[in-house]
């Protein structure tokens, strides 16, 4: 969890009083949900996929990047565990 500064969003003119809320789903290095209605989420996804080091990580599994209304950014590895790895 990364706490972002609400004031920075407000100064940049991108913050709303209630904050932003979005979820970006990555599967094997690609976004799987539609982000066209949320410019901030689309820009973040595009930036992450353009970075070679991040793209290298994203192609190895499934991840969720979420921002809540309190400007807390979280990144979760949601790659399913293979049955052989559970034991």
KESE-498781 format. One record per atom (N, C-alpha, C): residue in one letter; atom name; x, y negated, z negated. Coordinates in Angstrom, 1 decimal. Each point is the difference from the previous one (the first is absolute). Example, Ala and Ser with C-alpha at 12.3 -4.5 7.8 and 13.67 -1.06 7.14 Angstrom:
<r: A	a: N	px: 13.2	py: 5.7	pz: -7.8>
<r: A	a: CA	px: -0.9	py: -1.2	pz: 0.0>
<r: A	a: C	px: 0.9	py: -1.2	pz: 0.0>
<r: S	a: N	px: -0.4	py: -1.1	pz: 0.7>
<r: S	a: CA	px: 0.9	py: -1.1	pz: 0.0>
<r: S	a: C	px: -0.8	py: -1.1	pz: -0.8>
This chain:
<r: X	a: N	px: 0.9	py: 1.2	pz: 0.0>
<r: X	a: CA	px: -0.9	py: -1.2	pz: 0.0>
<r: X	a: C	px: 0.9	py: -1.2	pz: 0.0>
<r: X	a: N	px: -0.3	py: -0.9	pz: 0.9>
<r: X	a: CA	px: 0.8	py: -1.3	pz: 0.1>
<r: X	a: C	px: -1.0	py: -1.1	pz: -0.2>
<r: X	a: N	px: 0.3	py: -0.8	pz: -1.0>
<r: X	a: CA	px: -0.9	py: -1.2	pz: -0.3>
<r: X	a: C	px: 0.4	py: -1.1	pz: 0.9>
<r: X	a: N	px: -0.8	py: -0.5	pz: 0.9>
<r: X	a: CA	px: 0.2	py: -1.1	pz: 0.9>
<r: X	a: C	px: -0.5	py: -1.3	pz: -0.7>
<r: X	a: N	px: 0.6	py: -1.1	pz: 0.4>
<r: X	a: CA	px: -0.3	py: -1.3	pz: -0.5>
<r: X	a: C	px: -1.2	py: -0.6	pz: 0.7>
<r: X	a: N	px: -1.1	py: -0.1	pz: -0.7>
<r: X	a: CA	px: -1.2	py: -0.6	pz: 0.5>
<r: X	a: C	px: 0.2	py: -1.4	pz: 0.5>
<r: X	a: N	px: 0.8	py: -0.8	pz: -0.7>
<r: X	a: CA	px: 0.3	py: -1.4	pz: 0.4>
<r: X	a: C	px: 0.7	py: -0.1	pz: 1.3>
<r: X	a: N	px: 0.9	py: 1.0	pz: 0.3>
<r: X	a: CA	px: 0.6	py: 0.0	pz: 1.4>
<r: X	a: C	px: -1.0	py: 0.2	pz: 1.1>
<r: X	a: N	px: -1.0	py: 0.8	pz: -0.2>
<r: X	a: CA	px: -1.1	py: 0.2	pz: 1.0>
<r: X	a: C	px: -0.8	py: -1.3	pz: 0.1>
<r: X	a: N	px: -0.3	py: -0.6	pz: -1.1>
<r: X	a: CA	px: -0.8	py: -1.2	pz: 0.1>
<r: X	a: C	px: 0.8	py: -1.2	pz: 0.7>
<r: X	a: N	px: 1.3	py: -0.1	pz: -0.3>
<r: X	a: CA	px: 0.8	py: -1.0	pz: 0.6>
<r: X	a: C	px: 0.1	py: 0.2	pz: 1.5>
<r: X	a: N	px: 0.1	py: 1.2	pz: 0.4>
<r: X	a: CA	px: 0.1	py: 0.4	pz: 1.4>
<r: X	a: C	px: -1.3	py: -0.2	pz: 0.7>
<r: X	a: N	px: -1.1	py: -0.2	pz: -0.7>
<r: X	a: CA	px: -1.3	py: -0.1	pz: 0.6>
<r: X	a: C	px: -0.6	py: 1.3	pz: 0.3>
<r: X	a: N	px: 0.6	py: 1.1	pz: -0.5>
<r: X	a: CA	px: -0.6	py: 1.3	pz: 0.4>
<r: X	a: C	px: -0.7	py: 0.7	pz: -1.2>
<r: X	a: N	px: -0.1	py: -0.7	pz: -1.1>
<r: X	a: CA	px: -0.6	py: 0.6	pz: -1.2>
<r: X	a: C	px: -1.4	py: -0.5	pz: -0.1>
<r: X	a: N	px: -0.9	py: 0.9	pz: -0.5>
<r: X	a: CA	px: -1.3	py: -0.4	pz: -0.4>
<r: X	a: C	px: -0.2	py: 0.2	pz: -1.5>
<r: X	a: N	px: -0.9	py: -0.7	pz: -0.6>
<r: X	a: CA	px: -0.2	py: 0.0	pz: -1.4>
<r: X	a: C	px: -0.1	py: 1.5	pz: -0.5>
<r: X	a: N	px: -0.8	py: 0.7	pz: 0.7>
<r: X	a: CA	px: -0.2	py: 1.4	pz: -0.4>
<r: X	a: C	px: 1.2	py: 0.9	pz: 0.4>
<r: X	a: N	px: 0.9	py: -0.5	pz: 0.8>
<r: X	a: CA	px: 1.1	py: 0.8	pz: 0.4>
<r: X	a: C	px: -0.3	py: 0.8	pz: 1.3>
<r: X	a: N	px: 0.9	py: 0.8	pz: 0.4>
<r: X	a: CA	px: -0.1	py: 0.9	pz: 1.1>
<r: X	a: C	px: -0.1	py: 1.4	pz: -0.5>
<r: X	a: N	px: -0.6	py: 0.8	pz: 0.8>
<r: X	a: CA	px: -0.1	py: 1.4	pz: -0.3>
<r: X	a: C	px: 0.0	py: 0.8	pz: 1.3>
<r: X	a: N	px: 1.0	py: 0.9	pz: 0.1>
<r: X	a: CA	px: 0.1	py: 0.8	pz: 1.2>
<r: X	a: C	px: 0.7	py: 1.3	pz: -0.3>
<r: X	a: N	px: -0.1	py: 0.9	pz: 0.9>
<r: X	a: CA	px: 0.6	py: 1.3	pz: -0.1>
<r: X	a: C	px: 0.6	py: 0.4	pz: 1.4>
<r: X	a: N	px: 1.2	py: 0.2	pz: 0.1>
<r: X	a: CA	px: 0.7	py: 0.4	pz: 1.3>
<r: X	a: C	px: 0.3	py: 1.5	pz: -0.2>
<r: X	a: N	px: -0.5	py: 0.9	pz: 0.9>
<r: X	a: CA	px: 0.3	py: 1.4	pz: 0.0>
<r: X	a: C	px: 1.0	py: 0.3	pz: 1.1>
<r: X	a: N	px: 1.1	py: 0.6	pz: -0.4>
<r: X	a: CA	px: 1.0	py: 0.4	pz: 1.0>
<r: X	a: C	px: 0.1	py: 1.5	pz: 0.0>
<r: X	a: N	px: 0.0	py: 0.6	pz: 1.2>
<r: X	a: CA	px: 0.2	py: 1.5	pz: 0.1>
<r: X	a: C	px: 1.0	py: 0.2	pz: 1.1>
<r: X	a: N	px: 1.1	py: 0.6	pz: -0.4>
<r: X	a: CA	px: 1.1	py: 0.3	pz: 0.8>
<r: X	a: C	px: 0.5	py: -1.2	pz: 0.9>
<r: X	a: N	px: 0.1	py: -1.1	pz: -0.7>
<r: X	a: CA	px: 0.5	py: -1.2	pz: 0.7>
<r: X	a: C	px: -0.9	py: -0.8	pz: 0.8>
<r: X	a: N	px: -1.3	py: 0.2	pz: -0.1>
<r: X	a: CA	px: -1.0	py: -0.7	pz: 0.7>
<r: X	a: C	px: -1.1	py: -0.4	pz: -1.0>
<r: X	a: N	px: -0.7	py: -1.2	pz: 0.3>
<r: X	a: CA	px: -1.1	py: -0.4	pz: -0.8>
<r: X	a: C	px: -1.2	py: 0.8	pz: 0.5>
<r: X	a: N	px: -0.8	py: 0.5	pz: -1.0>
<r: X	a: CA	px: -1.2	py: 0.8	pz: 0.4>
<r: X	a: C	px: -1.3	py: -0.7	pz: -0.3>
<r: X	a: N	px: 0.0	py: -1.2	pz: -0.6>
<r: X	a: CA	px: -1.2	py: -0.7	pz: -0.2>
<r: X	a: C	px: 0.1	py: -1.3	pz: 0.8>
<r: X	a: N	px: -1.2	py: -0.6	pz: 0.3>
<r: X	a: CA	px: -0.1	py: -1.2	pz: 0.8>
<r: X	a: C	px: 0.3	py: -1.2	pz: -0.9>
<r: X	a: N	px: 0.9	py: -0.9	pz: 0.4>
<r: X	a: CA	px: 0.4	py: -1.1	pz: -0.8>
<r: X	a: C	px: -0.2	py: -1.4	pz: 0.7>
<r: X	a: N	px: -0.7	py: 0.1	pz: 1.2>
<r: X	a: CA	px: -0.2	py: -1.2	pz: 0.8>
<r: X	a: C	px: -0.8	py: -1.1	pz: -0.8>
<r: X	a: N	px: -0.8	py: 0.3	pz: -0.9>
<r: X	a: CA	px: -0.8	py: -1.0	pz: -0.7>
<r: X	a: C	px: 0.7	py: -0.6	pz: -1.2>
<r: X	a: N	px: 1.2	py: 0.5	pz: -0.3>
<r: X	a: CA	px: 0.8	py: -0.5	pz: -1.1>
<r: X	a: C	px: 1.4	py: -0.4	pz: 0.5>
<r: X	a: N	px: 0.2	py: -1.2	pz: 0.4>
<r: X	a: CA	px: 1.3	py: -0.4	pz: 0.6>
<r: X	a: C	px: 1.2	py: 0.2	pz: -1.0>
<r: X	a: N	px: -0.2	py: -0.2	pz: -1.2>
<r: X	a: CA	px: 1.1	py: 0.2	pz: -1.0>
<r: X	a: C	px: 0.5	py: 1.5	pz: 0.0>
<r: X	a: N	px: -1.0	py: 0.9	pz: 0.0>
<r: X	a: CA	px: 0.3	py: 1.5	pz: 0.0>
<r: X	a: C	px: 0.6	py: 0.4	pz: 1.4>
<r: X	a: N	px: -0.5	py: -0.5	pz: 1.1>
<r: X	a: CA	px: 0.6	py: 0.3	pz: 1.3>
<r: X	a: C	px: 1.4	py: -0.5	pz: 0.1>
<r: X	a: N	px: 0.3	py: -1.2	pz: -0.5>
<r: X	a: CA	px: 1.3	py: -0.6	pz: 0.1>
<r: X	a: C	px: 1.0	py: 0.8	pz: -0.9>
<r: X	a: N	px: -0.5	py: 0.4	pz: -1.2>
<r: X	a: CA	px: 0.9	py: 0.9	pz: -0.8>
<r: X	a: C	px: 0.3	py: 1.3	pz: 0.6>
<r: X	a: N	px: -1.1	py: 0.7	pz: 0.6>
<r: X	a: CA	px: 0.2	py: 1.3	pz: 0.6>
<r: X	a: C	px: 1.0	py: -0.2	pz: 1.2>
<r: X	a: N	px: -0.2	py: -1.0	pz: 0.8>
<r: X	a: CA	px: 0.9	py: -0.2	pz: 1.2>
<r: X	a: C	px: 1.4	py: -0.2	pz: -0.5>
<r: X	a: N	px: 0.2	py: -0.8	pz: -1.0>
<r: X	a: CA	px: 1.3	py: -0.3	pz: -0.5>
<r: X	a: C	px: 0.7	py: 1.2	pz: -0.6>
<r: X	a: N	px: -0.8	py: 0.8	pz: -0.7>
<r: X	a: CA	px: 0.6	py: 1.3	pz: -0.6>
<r: X	a: C	px: 0.4	py: 0.9	pz: 1.1>
<r: X	a: N	px: -0.8	py: 0.2	pz: 1.1>
<r: X	a: CA	px: 0.3	py: 0.9	pz: 1.1>
<r: X	a: C	px: 1.1	py: -0.5	pz: 0.8>
<r: X	a: N	px: 0.3	py: -1.3	pz: 0.0>
<r: X	a: CA	px: 1.1	py: -0.5	pz: 0.8>
<r: X	a: C	px: 1.3	py: 0.1	pz: -0.7>
<r: X	a: N	px: 0.0	py: 0.3	pz: -1.3>
<r: X	a: CA	px: 1.3	py: 0.2	pz: -0.7>
<r: X	a: C	px: 0.4	py: 1.4	pz: 0.1>
<r: X	a: N	px: 1.2	py: 0.2	pz: 0.5>
<r: X	a: CA	px: 0.6	py: 1.3	pz: 0.3>
<r: X	a: C	px: 0.0	py: 0.9	pz: -1.3>
<r: X	a: N	px: 0.5	py: -0.5	pz: -1.1>
<r: X	a: CA	px: 0.1	py: 0.7	pz: -1.2>
<r: X	a: C	px: -1.4	py: 0.5	pz: -0.5>
<r: X	a: N	px: -0.9	py: -1.0	pz: 0.0>
<r: X	a: CA	px: -1.4	py: 0.4	pz: -0.5>
<r: X	a: C	px: -0.6	py: 1.0	pz: 0.9>
<r: X	a: N	px: 0.1	py: -0.2	pz: 1.3>
<r: X	a: CA	px: -0.6	py: 0.9	pz: 1.0>
<r: X	a: C	px: 0.5	py: 1.4	pz: -0.2>
<r: X	a: N	px: 1.3	py: 0.1	pz: -0.3>
<r: X	a: CA	px: 0.6	py: 1.3	pz: -0.3>
<r: X	a: C	px: -0.7	py: 0.7	pz: -1.1>
<r: X	a: N	px: -0.3	py: -0.7	pz: -1.1>
<r: X	a: CA	px: -0.7	py: 0.6	pz: -1.1>
<r: X	a: C	px: -1.5	py: 0.3	pz: 0.4>
<r: X	a: N	px: -0.6	py: -0.9	pz: 0.7>
<r: X	a: CA	px: -1.5	py: 0.2	pz: 0.3>
<r: X	a: C	px: -0.2	py: 1.2	pz: 0.9>
<r: X	a: N	px: 0.9	py: 0.3	pz: 0.9>
<r: X	a: CA	px: -0.2	py: 1.1	pz: 0.9>
<r: X	a: C	px: 0.1	py: 1.4	pz: -0.7>
<r: X	a: N	px: 0.4	py: 0.0	pz: -1.2>
<r: X	a: CA	px: 0.2	py: 1.3	pz: -0.8>
<r: X	a: C	px: -1.2	py: 0.4	pz: -0.8>
<r: X	a: N	px: -1.1	py: -0.8	pz: 0.0>
<r: X	a: CA	px: -1.2	py: 0.3	pz: -0.8>
<r: X	a: C	px: -1.1	py: -0.9	pz: 0.2>
<r: X	a: N	px: -0.9	py: 0.0	pz: -1.0>
<r: X	a: CA	px: -1.2	py: -0.9	pz: 0.0>
<r: X	a: C	px: 0.1	py: -0.9	pz: -1.2>
<r: X	a: N	px: -0.3	py: -1.3	pz: 0.2>
<r: X	a: CA	px: 0.2	py: -1.0	pz: -1.0>
<r: X	a: C	px: -1.2	py: -1.0	pz: 0.0>
<r: X	a: N	px: -0.3	py: -0.5	pz: -1.2>
<r: X	a: CA	px: -1.0	py: -1.1	pz: -0.1>
<r: X	a: C	px: 0.6	py: -1.2	pz: -0.6>
<r: X	a: N	px: -0.2	py: -1.1	pz: 0.7>
<r: X	a: CA	px: 0.5	py: -1.3	pz: -0.5>
<r: X	a: C	px: -1.3	py: -0.8	pz: -0.3>
<r: X	a: N	px: -0.1	py: -0.4	pz: -1.3>
<r: X	a: CA	px: -1.3	py: -0.7	pz: -0.4>
<r: X	a: C	px: 0.4	py: -1.3	pz: -0.7>
<r: X	a: N	px: -0.8	py: -1.0	pz: 0.2>
<r: X	a: CA	px: 0.0	py: -1.3	pz: -0.7>
<r: X	a: C	px: -1.3	py: -0.2	pz: -0.6>
<r: X	a: N	px: 0.0	py: -0.2	pz: -1.4>
<r: X	a: CA	px: -1.3	py: -0.3	pz: -0.6>
<r: X	a: C	px: -0.2	py: -1.5	pz: -0.2>
<r: X	a: N	px: -1.2	py: -0.3	pz: -0.6>
<r: X	a: CA	px: -0.3	py: -1.4	pz: -0.2>
<r: X	a: C	px: 0.8	py: -0.7	pz: -1.0>
<r: X	a: N	px: 0.8	py: 0.7	pz: -0.8>
<r: X	a: CA	px: 0.9	py: -0.7	pz: -0.9>
<r: X	a: C	px: 1.4	py: -0.1	pz: 0.5>
<r: X	a: N	px: 0.1	py: 0.1	pz: 1.4>
<r: X	a: CA	px: 1.3	py: -0.1	pz: 0.7>
<r: X	a: C	px: 1.0	py: 1.0	pz: -0.5>
<r: X	a: N	px: -0.4	py: 1.2	pz: -0.2>
<r: X	a: CA	px: 0.9	py: 1.1	pz: -0.4>
<r: X	a: C	px: 0.1	py: 1.0	pz: 1.3>
<r: X	a: N	px: 1.2	py: 0.1	pz: 0.4>
<r: X	a: CA	px: 0.2	py: 0.9	pz: 1.2>
<r: X	a: C	px: 0.5	py: 1.3	pz: -0.5>
<r: X	a: N	px: -0.6	py: 1.1	pz: 0.5>
<r: X	a: CA	px: 0.5	py: 1.3	pz: -0.3>
<r: X	a: C	px: 0.2	py: 0.9	pz: 1.2>
<r: X	a: N	px: 1.0	py: 0.9	pz: -0.1>
<r: X	a: CA	px: 0.3	py: 0.9	pz: 1.1>
<r: X	a: C	px: 0.0	py: 1.4	pz: -0.6>
<r: X	a: N	px: -0.8	py: 0.8	pz: 0.6>
<r: X	a: CA	px: -0.1	py: 1.4	pz: -0.5>
<r: X	a: C	px: 0.3	py: 1.0	pz: 1.1>
<r: X	a: N	px: 0.7	py: 1.0	pz: -0.3>
<r: X	a: CA	px: 0.2	py: 1.2	pz: 0.8>
<r: X	a: C	px: -1.1	py: 0.9	pz: -0.2>
<r: X	a: N	px: -0.9	py: 0.2	pz: 1.1>
<r: X	a: CA	px: -1.1	py: 0.8	pz: -0.1>
<r: X	a: C	px: 0.1	py: 1.2	pz: 0.9>
<r: X	a: N	px: 1.2	py: 0.4	pz: 0.3>
<r: X	a: CA	px: 0.3	py: 1.2	pz: 0.9>
<r: X	a: C	px: -0.5	py: 1.2	pz: -0.7>
<r: X	a: N	px: -0.9	py: 0.8	pz: 0.7>
<r: X	a: CA	px: -0.5	py: 1.2	pz: -0.6>
<r: X	a: C	px: 1.2	py: 1.0	pz: -0.4>
<r: X	a: N	px: -0.1	py: 0.6	pz: -1.1>
<r: X	a: CA	px: 1.0	py: 1.0	pz: -0.4>
<r: X	a: C	px: -0.3	py: 1.3	pz: 0.7>
<r: X	a: N	px: 1.0	py: 0.6	pz: 0.6>
<r: X	a: CA	px: -0.1	py: 1.3	pz: 0.6>
<r: X	a: C	px: -0.2	py: 1.1	pz: -1.0>
<r: X	a: N	px: -0.8	py: 1.0	pz: 0.3>
<r: X	a: CA	px: -0.3	py: 1.0	pz: -1.0>
<r: X	a: C	px: 1.2	py: 0.7	pz: -0.6>
<r: X	a: N	px: 1.1	py: 0.2	pz: 0.8>
<r: X	a: CA	px: 1.2	py: 0.6	pz: -0.5>
<r: X	a: C	px: 0.7	py: -0.9	pz: -1.0>
<r: X	a: N	px: -0.2	py: -1.3	pz: 0.1>
<r: X	a: CA	px: 0.7	py: -0.9	pz: -0.9>
<r: X	a: C	px: -0.7	py: -0.2	pz: -1.3>
<r: X	a: N	px: -1.3	py: 0.4	pz: -0.1>
<r: X	a: CA	px: -0.7	py: -0.1	pz: -1.2>
<r: X	a: C	px: 0.5	py: 0.9	pz: -1.2>
<r: X	a: N	px: 0.5	py: 1.2	pz: 0.4>
<r: X	a: CA	px: 0.4	py: 0.9	pz: -1.0>
<r: X	a: C	px: 1.2	py: -0.3	pz: -0.7>
